[in-house]
Each structure stands twice: as structure tokens, then as C-alpha cells.
Amino acid sequence: MEVVVFCYSPTRTTANIWIIVTCGYLALLQFIGLILAVRLHKVNLKALENSRYIVASIYISSICLMLVMVALFAINNLPNIIELLFSASLLASTAVFLFMIFIPKVSKAFPCI
């Protein structure tokens, strides 16, 4: 059995600064995405027929990002749990987005399914 040692120190400022910078960058990108989603929600163009799915996927990814960021600061000393939450939120938001886009198209193409 292999033992992995993880060193935790409440005064590790460089790691905390790196986490804050990364989360700030992700939050900024998500905020820009939310602004674009709100503006795109009102647009009805033929070229943007999937706009409501794009808006919904941005909302879902925002919720997942907020959950991961809260968990990151709440359980800072458990890196495996944080990685699991990050991976699960990424998988969930991608799966929901793909299901929203492709299940209606497949059901229209194959009505017997």
C-alpha cells in the first residue's frame, strides 16, 4: 500500500494567492459569459437557433463553477475531493449541454425512437 503524504499549512500564502487568481480569472470569464447569455437570450435569428441551449449551458456551467469555488475554499486541505468535484461538475455540465442540443435533433430525425 502506497502512502501519499500531503503537507497542510494554514499559512501557505503562495498557494492561496494562486487559487484566488485562478478563481478570479474563471469568475471573470463566467461573468462575461453570463452577460452575453442574457443578451443572447432575447435574440431570435435563424443562425442562432440553438441560442436558448447556449444560454442554458452557460447558466449550468456558472452554477457548477460556483459550487466548485465554494468547495475549494471550504475544504482546502482535501485536494482529491476538490479534483473530484471539479471533474464531476465539468462532466455534468458537458453532458447536460450535449443532451439539450442533440436529443431533440435525434428525436426529430428518428421519430420511431
Summary of the structure (lengths in Angstrom):
residues: 113
radius of gyration: 19.0
end to end distance: 48.9
largest distance: 61.5
contacts: 249
relative contact order: 0.10
helix: 74%
strand: 0%
